[in-house]
Amino acid sequence: MKTLFVILLLTGVAFSASAQHSRGGHRAVRSHVSVGIGSHSTYGSGYGYNRYYSPFNTFPSRSYNYNRPSQLDLNIQDIENEYRDRIWSVKHDKALSRQQRKENVRALRYEKERAIIESRRGYYTKRY
């Protein structure tokens, strides 16, 4: 009888503990903590160096154009924007039947893929 009581008690504790789980979607945000070694570790990168002039400097370089898209990326983005607008126009054209709209959208998607492939082929086979 004692074992049955202990099993029921432990089951009740387990269910009550699982019911305490928060479902609110709140997450604990942890701040970034850096640890330095050596003298002046709270000021610099450690080892007694100033953090800006340290040989162990991990700061990114100051070239701000590393996120700049290539000409190919810009061309592909232009093609996708153009065909997105054309497909939207065909989808919302009520003068066409549903079957014609579907065929036109399918044809435009095929043209878009062909245009992207041609753009890539032209970009990589340029002769200077």
N, C-alpha and C positions, 0 to 999 in steps of 0.2 A: 504494500500500500504506500509505503514511503517512497519507493522508486517511482510510482505513478504520479505521486504528488510533486516530486522533484522534476520529473519530465514535463509536467504541465506548467510548473513554475518557470522553468527555463524557456519553454516555448512562448509563454506570455511575455517574458523579458525580451526575447528575441523579436517578437512582433512589435512590442512597444518601442524598442530601439529603432527598428526599421521605419516606424511611423514618424519618427522625429526628423527624417530626411527632408531637407528644404527643397521645395520645387520652384522656388521663386526665380531661379536663374541668376542669382547674385553670386559673383565671383570675387574672391579676395584678390586684390591687385597688389602685387609685390613690387616694391621699388627696386631699382637697380642698385646693387651694392658692390663697390669695387674695393679690393683689399690690396694694399701695397706693402712691400717689405723694405725695411731699411730706414735710414733717417729721412725725415720730411715726407713720410709716406702719406700723410694726410693731404699734403699739398701737391706732390708730384707723382710720378710713376714709380717711385721707389728707388732705392740705391743712391739716394742723394741727388738725383738729377731733377732739373725743372721738367715738368711734364711736356712742355712744348719743344724743348731742345734735347729730349732724351733719345739715346740710340734705340730705346725700346718703344718708341712712339708708335701707337696703334691708331692714331687719328687718320681719317681718310684724306686723300690728297685734295687739294683745292681746285681741281679741274671740275667745273660744274657742268660740262657737256657730256658726261658719261651716260646720261639717260637720254641723250638725243637720238631720236629714231633715224634709221637709214632712209635713203631715198626710196628703196624698195618697200619698206614698211609704209611710208607715206603714200606711195602709189597704190598699194593693196588696200589701204584704208579708204582712199578716194573711190576705188572701184567698188568696195563693199558699201560705202555710203550711197553711191549712185544707184546700184542695183537694189539696195534696201528701199530707196524711195520709189523706184520703178515697180518693184513687187508690191509695195503697199498700194500704189495707184491701181494696179491691176486687180488686186484683191477687193478693193472698194469700188470698182467700176460696176455699177448695177445694170449697165446696158448689155453686158455679156451674160451668157448663161453660166451656171455653176461649172459645168464641164469645160467650157472655153476658158474660164478664169483659171481653173486648175491646170489646164494645158499650158496656158500662157505663163503661169508662175513656174511650172516645171521647166519650160523653155528658158525663162529668164535666169533661173538658178543654174542651168547648164551653161548658159552664156557667161554668167559671172565666174564660174569655175574655170572656164576656158580663158577668160580675160586674165584671171589671176595667174594661171599657168603661163600664158604668153608673157605677162609682165615679168615673172620670175625668169623665164627663159631669156628674155631680152636684157634683163639686168645682169645675168651671169655670163652672157655671151657678148658683152660689149667689146668693141675693138677701139683702142685709143690711138 
